[in-house]
């Protein structure tokens, strides 16, 4: 009888869960799925190409520290897009495949673009390209994302010191969350351009940036950035509400 009473009590407590609590749980589960990315389901697989977002360019940069893939996309749609799957294939001599980002266990930020505003462009970086041979090219395919409603959270970036060493170019700065939404797994991208060419790129990930909070970051660029190269920083929002 005691166990029956405990079971009834547990059912009663479950039944008392409010709609707000259920909504919070669903939101938390959705956020966890977004952060885990498609890798949590066995790896990235694009089954439907995006009708709004297209690839403008894709390129590779190299140095002694490794290889990074850089993809620039444009959202031609009338609405902002979020959680946009992005598959890359890095090739070598003869068109042989050296690397893809479709394996299980890859972070969401390396398999998707978090946000692109309507009629806007966004540049994404994978600085974790692992190859056993010399990479000579990269192609990209964009999957269907989700429509994003409302104004995006505003992330303010302040560039600090830029140092050029034999090991590469390091960019330091501060990120400030000017929105009311805590950002999870916020990715900050840095690009060095010489003329019209992107010659180096890198990224840093802030696990969490609370509303109104600031945090410092440091990005070691992959590629060859001369002292006169123009440095650009971007941080697309990752958590919209």
C-alpha positions in Angstrom: 0.0 0.0 0.0 2.9 2.4 0.8 4.4 1.8 -2.7 1.0 2.4 -4.3 0.6 5.6 -2.3 4.1 6.8 -3.4 3.3 6.0 -7.1 0.0 7.9 -6.8 1.8 10.8 -5.3 4.4 10.9 -8.1 1.6 10.8 -10.7 -0.1 13.7 -8.9 3.1 15.7 -8.9 3.6 15.1 -12.6 0.0 16.1 -13.3 0.6 19.4 -11.5 3.3 20.5 -13.9 2.3 23.8 -15.3 2.2 24.8 -18.9 5.1 27.2 -18.3 7.2 24.4 -16.9 6.4 22.1 -19.8 7.3 25.0 -22.2 10.6 25.6 -20.4 11.5 21.9 -20.7 10.7 21.8 -24.4 12.7 25.0 -25.0 15.7 23.5 -23.0 15.5 20.3 -25.0 15.4 22.2 -28.3 18.4 24.3 -27.3 20.3 21.1 -26.3 19.5 19.6 -29.7 20.7 22.8 -31.5 23.9 22.9 -29.5 24.6 19.2 -30.1 23.9 19.6 -33.8 23.2 16.9 -36.4 26.2 15.0 -35.1 24.1 13.8 -32.2 22.0 11.8 -34.7 24.9 10.2 -36.4 26.4 13.0 -38.4 25.4 15.8 -40.8 23.2 14.7 -43.7 21.5 17.3 -45.9 18.3 15.9 -47.4 16.9 19.2 -48.7 18.8 22.0 -50.2 18.0 25.5 -49.0 15.7 27.6 -51.2 16.8 30.9 -49.6 20.5 30.6 -48.7 23.2 30.0 -51.3 27.0 29.7 -51.3 28.8 32.7 -52.8 32.4 31.5 -52.3 34.4 28.8 -50.6 38.2 28.8 -50.1 41.0 27.3 -48.0 43.8 28.9 -46.1 46.9 27.1 -44.8 49.8 27.6 -42.5 52.0 25.4 -40.3 49.2 25.1 -37.7 46.7 23.6 -40.2 44.0 24.3 -42.7 40.8 26.3 -42.4 37.8 26.3 -44.7 36.0 29.6 -45.3 32.5 29.8 -46.8 30.6 32.9 -47.6 26.8 32.6 -47.9 23.9 34.9 -48.9 20.4 34.8 -47.7 18.2 35.8 -50.7 15.0 35.2 -48.8 12.6 37.7 -47.3 13.1 36.4 -43.7 16.1 35.7 -41.5 17.3 32.1 -41.3 18.7 30.2 -38.3 20.4 26.8 -37.7 21.3 26.4 -41.4 23.0 23.1 -42.1 26.3 23.5 -44.1 28.2 20.6 -45.5 31.8 21.0 -46.7 34.0 18.7 -48.7 37.7 19.3 -48.8 39.5 17.7 -51.8 43.1 17.0 -52.8 45.0 16.0 -55.8 42.8 14.5 -58.5 39.7 15.6 -56.7 40.0 13.0 -53.9 38.0 13.6 -50.8 40.3 14.4 -47.8 37.8 15.7 -45.3 34.1 16.3 -44.7 32.3 17.7 -41.7 29.6 14.9 -41.8 31.1 12.6 -39.2 29.4 12.0 -35.9 30.7 14.0 -32.9 31.3 17.3 -34.7 30.0 20.4 -32.9 27.0 22.2 -34.2 29.0 25.4 -35.0 31.1 23.3 -37.4 28.1 21.8 -39.2 25.8 24.8 -39.4 25.5 28.6 -39.6 23.6 30.0 -36.6 22.0 33.0 -38.2 21.8 35.0 -41.4 19.6 38.1 -41.7 17.3 38.5 -44.8 19.2 39.8 -47.9 22.5 39.6 -45.9 25.8 37.7 -46.3 27.6 35.8 -43.6 31.1 34.2 -43.6 31.7 30.9 -41.7 34.9 29.2 -40.8 35.8 25.6 -40.0 39.3 25.8 -38.4 39.3 22.1 -37.5 39.9 20.6 -41.0 42.0 17.5 -40.6 43.6 16.0 -43.7 46.3 13.4 -44.4 47.2 15.0 -47.7 47.6 18.4 -49.2 44.2 20.1 -49.5 43.7 22.0 -52.8 39.9 22.8 -52.8 36.7 23.0 -50.9 33.0 22.9 -51.9 30.0 23.6 -49.8 26.3 22.6 -49.8 23.6 24.4 -47.8 20.6 22.7 -46.3 17.2 24.0 -45.3 17.3 26.1 -42.1 14.6 27.5 -40.0 12.9 30.9 -40.4 13.8 33.3 -37.6 11.3 35.8 -36.4 11.8 39.2 -34.8 15.0 41.3 -34.4 18.2 39.3 -33.6 20.1 39.7 -30.3 22.8 42.3 -30.7 26.4 41.2 -30.0 28.9 44.0 -29.9 32.6 43.3 -30.7 35.6 45.4 -29.8 38.9 44.5 -31.4 41.9 44.8 -29.2 45.5 43.9 -29.8 46.6 42.2 -33.0 50.0 40.6 -32.9 52.0 39.0 -35.7 54.4 36.3 -34.7 56.2 33.5 -36.5 53.5 31.1 -35.3 50.7 33.3 -36.8 48.5 36.3 -36.2 46.6 36.5 -33.0 43.6 38.8 -32.6 42.3 39.7 -29.1 39.1 41.5 -28.2 36.0 41.8 -26.1 32.4 40.6 -26.8 29.4 42.4 -25.2 25.9 41.0 -25.2 23.6 44.0 -25.7 20.5 41.9 -25.8 18.2 40.4 -23.1 19.0 36.8 -24.3 21.9 34.8 -22.9 24.0 33.5 -25.8 25.1 29.8 -25.7 28.1 28.6 -27.6 28.6 32.0 -29.2 31.2 31.8 -32.1 33.3 34.8 -32.9 34.9 34.8 -36.3 38.0 36.8 -37.4 39.1 37.3 -41.0 42.2 39.0 -42.4 41.9 40.4 -45.9 44.5 41.6 -48.2 42.9 43.4 -51.1 39.8 41.4 -52.1 41.3 38.1 -50.8 40.7 36.5 -47.4 44.2 35.4 -46.5 43.7 34.1 -42.9 40.8 33.2 -40.6 40.0 31.8 -37.3 37.3 31.5 -34.6 36.8 31.4 -30.8 33.8 30.0 -28.9 32.4 31.5 -25.8 30.4 28.8 -23.9 28.0 31.4 -22.5 27.6 35.1 -22.7 24.8 36.4 -20.4 22.6 39.3 -21.1 24.5 42.6 -20.6 27.7 40.7 -19.9 31.1 41.0 -21.6 33.9 38.5 -22.2 37.4 38.6 -23.7 38.5 36.3 -26.5 41.7 35.4 -28.4 41.8 34.0 -31.9 44.8 32.5 -33.6 44.3 32.9 -37.3 45.2 30.2 -39.8 46.8 31.5 -43.0 49.2 34.2 -43.8 48.1 37.7 -42.6 50.5 40.5 -43.4 50.8 43.4 -40.9 48.7 45.6 -43.2 45.8 43.2 -43.6 42.3 44.4 -42.7 40.8 42.5 -39.7 37.1 41.9 -39.5 35.2 40.4 -36.6 31.7 38.9 -36.6 29.5 37.0 -34.1 26.2 35.8 -35.4 23.7 35.2 -32.6 23.2 31.6 -31.5 20.3 31.9 -29.2 17.3 34.0 -30.3 15.0 33.7 -27.4 
